[in-house]
Amino acid sequence: MQRPNNMMRTNTFHAYQSIPRPVSMIVIEHEPEPSLIVPLHSHPRAQLAYAVKGTFTLHTATGAWLVPPNRAVWVPGGVEHEMHARGQPVSNRSLYIQPDASPGLPGECCVIEVSPLLRQLVIDATEIPLLYDEAGRDGRVMRLILDEICAAPRAPLHVPMPRDVRLLRICRKLLEEPGSEGDLAYWARYGALGRRTLTRLFRDETGITFTLWRQQLQLMEALRWLAMGRPVTTVAMDLGYESPSAFTAMFRRVMGKTPKHYLGGKGVDAG
């Protein structure tokens, strides 16, 4: 039975920041474009952006997070961020959540695994009126969504960003073109600093080595390609692995699952 809606939904996130309920939802469909960027912005409420279809990345001053299908990214209120998507349609369900809605909500940006229960609750929430009855069934659904967010495991789909402008120039170039080649000496020249300075400063500012940062970025790019339907064999070869099995072994070590199982069997031919 269709629930009566007592307030119109819009595609403008500003309209959802002052609704007198702990949780509100917006549904956004982005058509495929060569490069889609939702410009830098922030909002008072926290946001959970759930990728129903397509893959996008979230960028802030401190990092970048990849959001494949059936995962979601959490953005605390007040954090400036922008969204990037390339060459595919993106279907997004965003929940806007009051900061004090639950004490167990994440305190920093992160990608979470969306459980089958949370997925179904989010689908159901698209039919819940914006001014829902907090004491009734709709209010219980929203509270259960909060419980599922608090309990969701995090996915390692993040690269930290440095503050130094020379390192930022390197990282932004690699984020734009993750397949870019070049050894440490090449990227040191690109950033106009020495190899040793690059190595030391990168670890100091991000907590990881430049090599590990690039590996993590490549994993994120591999997931984007796989979600778009590229075969594992093609992805493995494009990333320079000796064989699809070597790539699958790396993927399982980092993600805990093979590419096929992580993406639910869609668009992968091995693993």
C-alpha positions as CSV (number, residue, x, y, z in Angstrom):
1,M,0.0,0.0,0.0
2,Q,1.4,3.4,-1.0
3,R,2.0,5.6,2.1
4,P,0.7,9.2,1.8
5,N,3.5,11.6,1.3
6,N,3.1,14.9,3.2
7,M,6.1,16.7,1.7
8,M,7.5,16.8,-1.8
9,R,11.0,15.3,-2.6
10,T,13.4,17.3,-4.6
11,N,16.9,16.7,-6.2
12,T,18.5,19.5,-4.2
13,F,20.3,18.3,-1.1
14,H,19.9,21.6,0.7
15,A,16.2,20.9,1.1
16,Y,16.9,17.8,3.2
17,Q,19.0,19.5,5.9
18,S,16.3,21.0,8.0
19,I,13.6,18.3,7.8
20,P,12.5,17.7,11.4
21,R,13.4,14.0,11.4
22,P,16.6,12.1,12.2
23,V,16.9,10.6,8.7
24,S,15.8,11.8,5.3
25,M,16.5,10.4,1.8
26,I,17.1,11.7,-1.7
27,V,17.2,9.6,-4.9
28,I,19.6,10.8,-7.6
29,E,20.1,9.3,-11.1
30,H,23.2,10.5,-13.1
31,E,23.3,9.7,-16.8
32,P,26.5,8.4,-18.3
33,E,29.0,11.2,-19.2
34,P,32.7,11.1,-20.1
35,S,33.4,12.7,-16.7
36,L,30.9,13.8,-14.1
37,I,31.9,15.9,-11.1
38,V,29.5,17.1,-8.4
39,P,31.4,20.2,-7.2
40,L,32.9,20.7,-3.8
41,H,30.2,21.2,-1.2
42,S,29.2,20.4,2.4
43,H,26.0,20.1,4.4
44,P,25.2,20.2,8.2
45,R,23.9,16.6,8.3
46,A,26.0,13.5,7.8
47,Q,25.4,11.7,4.5
48,L,25.4,8.0,3.6
49,A,25.6,7.8,-0.2
50,Y,24.7,4.3,-1.4
51,A,25.7,3.2,-4.9
52,V,22.8,1.1,-6.3
53,K,24.3,1.1,-9.8
54,G,27.6,2.4,-11.1
55,T,30.8,3.4,-9.3
56,F,31.9,6.8,-8.1
57,T,34.7,8.3,-6.0
58,L,34.3,10.7,-3.2
59,H,37.1,13.3,-2.7
60,T,37.9,15.4,0.3
61,A,41.0,17.4,1.4
62,T,42.2,14.3,3.3
63,G,41.5,11.4,1.0
64,A,39.6,9.7,-1.8
65,W,37.2,6.8,-1.4
66,L,35.9,4.4,-4.1
67,V,32.2,3.4,-3.9
68,P,31.4,0.4,-6.0
69,P,27.8,-1.0,-6.4
70,N,26.2,-2.2,-3.2
71,R,28.7,-0.3,-1.1
72,A,28.1,3.1,0.6
73,V,30.3,6.0,1.7
74,W,29.8,7.9,4.9
75,V,30.5,11.6,5.1
76,P,30.2,13.4,8.4
77,G,28.4,16.7,8.5
78,G,30.4,19.7,7.6
79,V,33.1,17.8,5.6
80,E,33.7,19.4,2.2
81,H,33.6,16.8,-0.6
82,E,33.0,16.3,-4.3
83,M,31.9,13.3,-6.3
84,H,33.5,12.0,-9.5
85,A,32.1,9.4,-11.9
86,R,33.4,8.4,-15.3
87,G,31.7,6.9,-18.3
88,Q,28.7,5.1,-16.7
89,P,25.3,5.9,-15.2
90,V,25.2,6.2,-11.5
91,S,22.2,5.5,-9.4
92,N,22.6,6.9,-5.9
93,R,20.4,6.8,-2.7
94,S,21.6,9.3,-0.1
95,L,20.5,9.4,3.5
96,Y,20.9,12.6,5.4
97,I,21.3,12.0,9.1
98,Q,21.3,14.3,12.1
99,P,24.7,14.2,13.9
100,D,23.1,13.0,17.1
101,A,20.8,10.4,15.6
102,S,22.9,7.6,17.0
103,P,26.0,7.5,19.2
104,G,27.6,4.7,17.2
105,L,27.7,6.4,13.8
106,P,31.2,6.8,12.2
107,G,33.2,9.9,13.0
108,E,35.1,10.1,9.8
109,C,34.7,9.3,6.1
110,C,34.6,5.6,5.2
111,V,33.2,3.1,2.8
112,I,30.9,0.5,4.4
113,E,29.7,-2.9,3.2
114,V,25.9,-2.8,2.6
115,S,24.3,-5.9,4.1
116,P,21.2,-7.4,2.4
117,L,19.1,-6.1,5.3
118,L,20.4,-2.6,5.0
119,R,19.9,-2.7,1.2
120,Q,16.3,-3.7,1.6
121,L,15.7,-1.1,4.3
122,V,17.1,1.7,2.0
123,I,14.9,0.5,-0.8
124,D,11.9,0.6,1.5
125,A,12.9,4.1,2.8
126,T,12.4,5.5,-0.7
127,E,8.6,5.0,-0.1
128,I,8.6,6.5,3.4
129,P,7.3,10.1,3.7
130,L,9.8,12.7,4.6
131,L,7.7,13.6,7.6
132,Y,7.3,10.1,8.8
133,D,5.7,9.0,12.0
134,E,8.7,8.5,14.3
135,A,6.7,6.4,16.8
136,G,5.3,4.1,14.1
137,R,6.5,1.5,11.7
138,D,8.3,4.0,9.4
139,G,10.2,5.4,12.4
140,R,11.3,1.9,13.4
141,V,12.6,1.3,9.8
142,M,14.7,4.4,10.1
143,R,16.1,3.5,13.5
144,L,17.0,0.0,12.1
145,I,18.8,1.7,9.2
146,L,20.9,3.6,11.8
147,D,21.7,0.4,13.7
148,E,22.8,-1.3,10.4
149,I,25.1,1.6,9.5
150,C,26.7,1.5,13.0
151,A,27.3,-2.3,12.7
152,A,28.5,-2.3,9.0
153,P,32.1,-3.4,8.4
154,R,34.3,-1.0,6.6
155,A,35.9,-1.6,3.2
156,P,39.6,-0.7,2.5
157,L,38.8,1.5,-0.5
158,H,40.5,4.6,0.5
159,V,43.7,6.5,-0.2
160,P,44.8,9.3,2.1
161,M,45.8,12.6,0.6
162,P,49.0,14.6,1.7
163,R,49.0,18.3,2.4
164,D,52.2,19.3,0.7
165,V,51.4,21.0,-2.6
166,R,54.1,19.0,-4.5
167,L,52.8,15.7,-3.3
168,L,49.2,16.8,-4.0
169,R,50.2,17.5,-7.6
170,I,51.4,14.0,-8.0
171,C,48.4,12.4,-6.2
172,R,45.9,14.4,-8.2
173,K,47.5,13.4,-11.5
174,L,47.4,9.7,-10.5
175,L,43.7,10.1,-9.3
176,E,42.9,11.5,-12.8
177,E,44.9,8.8,-14.6
178,P,45.4,5.8,-12.3
179,G,47.0,3.8,-15.1
180,S,49.8,6.3,-15.5
181,E,53.2,4.6,-15.5
182,G,56.5,5.9,-14.2
183,D,58.9,4.9,-11.4
184,L,59.7,6.8,-8.2
185,A,62.3,9.0,-10.0
186,Y,59.7,10.0,-12.6
187,W,57.1,11.1,-10.1
188,A,59.7,12.9,-8.0
189,R,60.6,14.9,-11.1
190,Y,56.9,15.5,-11.8
191,G,56.5,16.9,-8.2
192,A,59.7,18.9,-8.4
193,L,61.3,17.3,-5.4
194,G,64.0,14.6,-4.8
195,R,63.4,10.9,-4.6
196,R,64.4,10.7,-0.9
197,T,62.3,13.8,-0.1
198,L,59.3,12.2,-1.9
199,T,59.7,8.9,0.0
200,R,60.2,10.5,3.4
201,L,57.6,13.2,3.1
202,F,54.9,11.0,1.6
203,R,55.1,8.5,4.5
204,D,55.1,11.4,7.0
205,E,52.0,13.0,5.6
206,T,49.9,9.9,4.6
207,G,51.2,7.2,7.0
208,I,51.9,4.8,4.1
209,T,54.6,4.6,1.4
210,F,54.2,6.0,-2.1
211,T,54.4,2.5,-3.5
212,L,51.6,1.2,-1.2
213,W,49.5,4.3,-2.1
214,R,49.8,3.5,-5.8
215,Q,48.9,-0.1,-5.2
216,Q,45.8,0.9,-3.3
217,L,44.8,3.3,-6.0
218,Q,45.3,0.5,-8.6
219,L,43.1,-1.8,-6.6
220,M,40.4,0.9,-6.6
221,E,40.7,1.4,-10.3
222,A,40.5,-2.4,-10.8
223,L,37.3,-2.5,-8.9
224,R,35.9,0.4,-11.0
225,W,36.8,-1.5,-14.2
226,L,35.4,-4.8,-12.9
227,A,32.1,-3.1,-11.9
228,M,31.9,-1.7,-15.5
229,G,32.1,-5.3,-16.8
230,R,35.7,-5.7,-17.8
231,P,37.0,-9.3,-17.5
232,V,39.4,-10.1,-14.8
233,T,42.0,-11.2,-17.4
234,T,41.9,-7.8,-19.1
235,V,42.1,-5.9,-15.8
236,A,45.0,-8.0,-14.6
237,M,47.0,-7.4,-17.8
238,D,46.2,-3.7,-17.9
239,L,47.5,-3.3,-14.3
240,G,50.7,-5.2,-15.2
241,Y,50.1,-8.5,-13.3
242,E,51.8,-11.6,-14.7
243,S,48.6,-13.5,-14.7
244,P,44.9,-13.3,-13.7
245,S,45.6,-15.7,-10.8
246,A,48.3,-13.3,-9.5
247,F,45.8,-10.4,-9.6
248,T,43.1,-12.5,-8.0
249,A,45.5,-13.6,-5.2
250,M,46.3,-9.9,-4.4
251,F,42.6,-9.0,-4.5
252,R,41.6,-11.8,-2.1
253,R,44.5,-10.8,0.2
254,V,43.3,-7.2,0.5
255,M,39.5,-7.6,0.1
256,G,39.0,-11.0,1.7
257,K,37.1,-12.2,-1.4
258,T,37.8,-13.0,-5.0
259,P,36.7,-10.3,-7.6
260,K,33.8,-12.5,-8.6
261,H,32.4,-12.9,-5.1
262,Y,33.1,-9.3,-4.1
263,L,31.1,-7.9,-7.0
264,G,28.4,-10.6,-6.8
265,G,29.4,-12.3,-10.0
266,K,28.6,-9.4,-12.2
267,G,31.0,-8.5,-15.1
268,V,33.8,-10.9,-14.1
269,D,35.0,-14.0,-15.9
270,A,37.4,-15.4,-13.3
271,G,38.3,-15.5,-9.7
